[in-house]
Amino acid sequence: MENGTQTPLQQQNDENLTTDEQTNSTFTEFSQEDLLQNLSVELQQTQEAYPDFNMERELQNPQFLDLLYKGLDIKSSYELINADALRDEAIAKALKEAKVLWMNELKAANERPVESASQPGGMASTKNPALMSRSEREEIAKRAARGEIITFN
């Protein structure tokens, strides 16, 4: 108004501006501290997930920097930039683990005793006939009568 008085709407706008300025100042201080803390945590998480990660090397990459400037976190930026290499590493690791498991299974299968039904040569048993029940001895006698070779090791 003309004589220096403000309308209630103008007063509210002035109060809002003052509050916004205070908030922006606090936000800037808070976000700088928060940003450093978040970057430190992100860096540590990325290094734990990817031991070969080197922040100095990645900061030389303009694409990596661009993703960081756009607000993407460190780990996601690294994963995007290095997606092909990370995928190839994961595939190689999975193949190596599968090969080890397969070799262990093959080794275990070769170490199993031959089952009586799979070989015509008979059955290898580690049981002591003196400790067998009458029904077990009768069953072995029937199999022997059919021509099966039975041995006790």
Secondary structure by P-SEA (a helix, b strand, c coil): cccccccaaaaaaaaaaaaaaaaaaaaaaaaaaaaaaaaaaaaaaaaaacccccaaaaaacaaaaaaaaacccaaaaaaaaaaaaaaaaaaaaaaaaaaaaaaaaaaaaaaccccccccccbbbbccccccccaaaaaaaaaaaaabbbbbcc
